[in-house]
Amino acid sequence: MSPVNVTPEGVAIKGYDPVAFFTDKMPIKGIPEYEYKWRGARWRFASTAHREEFLRDPEKYAPEYGGYCAYAVSQGKTADIDPEAWTVFEGKLYLNLNKDVQGLWEKNMREYIRKADENWTRLLGK
């Protein structure tokens, strides 16, 4: 398993700008001209300012669990994501498979985060 959920082209979070979830409070598609390679994945940004912000502290902006569905990780597995199904909670970005799963995730985030944190290392094979 790759530590970062990427498209077949190697692009993280389906090409969406991870900084935008925090600064713009919405998913915004990044563009190839503002790309940066980190952790073996190509991360895209909507602007040079967002790319520079990510470069300063990538751990702050990168989604938890490598950009896999946070709820799936809490259940001991991985699943793809829909960038429109997202939550920023306590300063961290969590992505989900779809809006239905996001609704389930949001009902008990603290417990799901606790379980996902426990499962993530095992899923990575470490």
C-alpha positions as CSV (number, residue, x, y, z in Angstrom):
1,M,0.0,0.0,0.0
2,S,1.2,3.5,-0.9
3,P,1.5,5.8,2.2
4,V,-0.3,8.5,0.1
5,N,-3.5,7.8,-1.8
6,V,-2.8,8.9,-5.4
7,T,-4.4,8.7,-8.8
8,P,-2.9,6.5,-11.4
9,E,-0.9,9.5,-12.5
10,G,0.6,9.9,-9.0
11,V,-1.5,12.9,-7.9
12,A,-2.5,13.2,-4.3
13,I,-6.1,14.0,-3.2
14,K,-7.3,13.8,-6.8
15,G,-5.5,17.1,-7.6
16,Y,-7.3,19.2,-5.0
17,D,-5.4,21.9,-3.1
18,P,-4.9,20.8,0.5
19,V,-4.3,24.3,1.7
20,A,-7.6,25.5,0.3
21,F,-9.6,23.3,2.8
22,F,-8.1,25.5,5.6
23,T,-7.8,28.9,4.0
24,D,-10.8,29.0,1.7
25,K,-12.9,26.5,3.7
26,M,-13.8,24.6,0.5
27,P,-12.2,22.1,-1.9
28,I,-10.5,23.8,-4.8
29,K,-8.9,22.0,-7.7
30,G,-5.1,22.6,-7.9
31,I,-3.4,23.1,-11.2
32,P,-0.3,21.4,-12.6
33,E,1.7,24.6,-12.9
34,Y,1.6,24.9,-9.0
35,E,2.7,21.3,-8.3
36,Y,5.1,20.0,-5.6
37,K,6.4,16.5,-5.1
38,W,6.2,15.3,-1.5
39,R,6.2,11.8,0.0
40,G,6.3,10.3,-3.5
41,A,3.1,12.1,-4.6
42,R,2.4,15.1,-6.8
43,W,0.5,17.7,-4.8
44,R,-1.3,20.4,-6.7
45,F,-2.3,23.9,-5.5
46,A,-4.5,26.7,-6.7
47,S,-1.8,29.4,-6.4
48,T,1.9,29.9,-5.7
49,A,0.9,31.3,-2.3
50,H,-0.8,28.0,-1.4
51,R,2.1,26.0,-2.6
52,E,4.5,28.1,-0.5
53,E,2.3,27.7,2.5
54,F,2.3,24.0,2.1
55,L,6.1,24.0,1.7
56,R,6.5,25.8,5.1
57,D,4.6,23.0,6.9
58,P,3.3,20.1,4.8
59,E,2.3,18.0,7.8
60,K,-0.1,20.8,8.8
61,Y,-2.0,20.7,5.5
62,A,-1.7,17.2,4.2
63,P,-4.8,15.1,5.0
64,E,-4.6,12.5,7.7
65,Y,-4.0,8.9,6.8
66,G,-2.3,9.7,3.5
67,G,-5.5,11.0,2.1
68,Y,-7.4,7.7,2.3
69,C,-10.9,7.7,3.7
70,A,-10.6,8.4,7.4
71,Y,-13.7,6.4,8.3
72,A,-12.3,3.4,6.4
73,V,-9.0,3.6,8.2
74,S,-11.0,3.7,11.5
75,Q,-12.5,0.3,10.4
76,G,-9.0,-1.1,9.7
77,K,-9.0,-0.8,5.9
78,T,-8.4,1.8,3.2
79,A,-10.8,3.4,0.7
80,D,-10.6,6.1,-1.9
81,I,-12.0,9.6,-1.3
82,D,-14.3,12.2,-2.7
83,P,-12.6,15.6,-2.1
84,E,-16.1,17.1,-1.6
85,A,-16.5,14.9,1.5
86,W,-14.1,16.6,3.9
87,T,-13.8,17.9,7.5
88,V,-11.3,20.0,9.2
89,F,-11.4,19.1,12.9
90,E,-9.0,20.3,15.5
91,G,-6.6,21.6,12.8
92,K,-6.4,18.5,10.8
93,L,-7.9,17.6,7.4
94,Y,-9.9,14.4,7.1
95,L,-11.3,13.1,3.8
96,N,-14.1,10.5,3.3
97,L,-15.3,8.2,0.6
98,N,-18.5,10.2,0.0
99,K,-21.0,12.5,1.7
100,D,-22.9,9.5,3.2
101,V,-19.7,8.2,4.9
102,Q,-18.8,11.8,5.9
103,G,-22.1,12.0,7.7
104,L,-21.4,8.8,9.6
105,W,-17.8,10.0,10.4
106,E,-19.1,13.3,11.8
107,K,-21.4,11.5,14.3
108,N,-18.5,10.2,16.3
109,M,-15.3,11.7,15.0
110,R,-13.2,11.5,18.2
111,E,-13.8,7.8,18.6
112,Y,-13.2,7.2,14.8
113,I,-10.0,9.2,15.0
114,R,-8.8,7.2,18.0
115,K,-9.4,4.0,16.1
116,A,-7.9,5.3,12.8
117,D,-4.8,6.4,14.6
118,E,-4.4,2.9,16.1
119,N,-5.0,1.3,12.7
120,W,-2.9,3.6,10.5
121,T,0.6,2.2,11.4
122,R,-0.6,-1.4,11.0
123,L,-2.1,-0.6,7.6
124,L,1.2,0.9,6.5
125,G,2.9,-2.3,7.5
126,K,5.1,-0.7,10.2
